[in-house]
């Protein structure tokens, strides 16, 4: 299997699962562990995944969304002011 195809398989498998072990990737591609390690390093350098101990996870660029209970209390005064102004506009 050529490297581009292997790397695409790795990325496709990682989109299905949050984490895959090195052995999972070896089994899915039929390639050696050293080949998979090279591919993981290359994909990590490209910013497409994150290597972790024993395998890889899909690269997370997203900022985690705060819990709703936290969001409710953030900027409470500003939210109340916006609500008052909106209520005046509706009436």
WOGISUL-V12633 format. One record per pair of residues at least 4 apart in sequence whose ideal C-beta (glycine too) atoms are under 8 Angstrom apart, sorted by the first residue. I is the first residue (numbers start at 1). J is the second residue. D is the distance in Angstrom with one decimal. If there is no record, write none. Layout:
i = <I	I>
j = <J	J>
d = <D	D>
This chain:
i = <1	1	1	1	1	1	2	3	3	3	4	5	6	6	6	6	6	6	7	7	7	7	8	9	9	9	10	10	10	10	10	10	10	10	10	10	11	11	11	11	11	12	13	13	13	13	13	14	14	14	14	14	14	15	18	18	19	19	19	19	20	20	20	20	20	20	21	21	21	22	22	22	22	22	22	22	22	23	23	24	24	25	25	25	25	25	26	26	26	26	26	29	29	31	31	32	33	34	35	36	37	38	39	40	40	40	40	41	41	42	43	43	43	44	44	44	44	44	44	47	48	49	49	49	49	50	50	50	50	50	51	51	52	52	66	66	66	67	68	69	70	72	75	76	77	78	79	80	81	82	83	84	85	86	87>
j = <5	6	9	29	30	31	6	7	39	42	8	9	10	29	31	35	36	39	11	39	42	43	12	13	28	29	14	20	25	29	36	39	40	43	49	56	15	43	48	49	58	16	17	20	24	25	28	18	20	49	56	57	58	58	57	58	52	55	56	57	24	25	28	55	56	57	25	54	55	26	33	36	37	40	54	55	56	27	33	28	55	29	36	40	55	56	30	31	32	33	36	35	36	35	36	36	37	38	39	40	41	42	43	44	49	51	56	45	51	46	48	49	56	48	49	50	51	56	59	59	59	56	57	58	59	56	57	58	59	60	55	56	56	57	70	71	74	71	72	73	74	76	79	80	81	82	83	84	85	86	87	88	89	90	91>
d = <5.3	5.0	7.6	6.2	7.1	6.5	7.0	6.1	6.5	7.8	6.4	6.4	6.4	5.5	6.3	7.4	7.8	5.5	6.4	5.3	7.0	5.8	6.2	6.2	6.6	5.7	6.3	7.9	5.9	7.3	7.5	6.0	7.2	6.6	7.5	7.4	6.6	7.0	6.2	7.0	7.8	7.0	6.7	5.8	7.5	7.0	5.7	7.9	6.0	6.1	6.4	7.0	4.6	6.4	6.0	6.8	7.3	6.0	7.3	4.8	4.3	5.6	7.9	5.2	6.0	7.9	7.3	5.4	4.0	6.3	5.7	5.9	7.0	7.9	6.3	5.3	8.0	6.3	7.7	6.2	6.9	6.0	4.7	7.7	7.3	7.4	7.7	6.4	7.0	5.5	5.7	8.0	6.7	4.2	5.8	7.1	6.2	6.6	6.5	6.2	6.4	6.4	6.2	6.1	6.9	5.3	5.2	6.4	7.1	6.5	4.6	4.8	7.7	7.4	5.8	6.5	5.0	7.7	7.9	6.0	5.8	5.0	6.7	5.8	5.1	6.7	5.1	7.4	5.1	7.2	7.8	5.3	6.5	5.7	4.3	5.3	7.5	7.0	6.3	7.3	6.4	7.8	5.7	6.4	6.4	6.4	6.4	6.5	6.5	6.2	6.2	6.6	6.5	6.4	6.7>
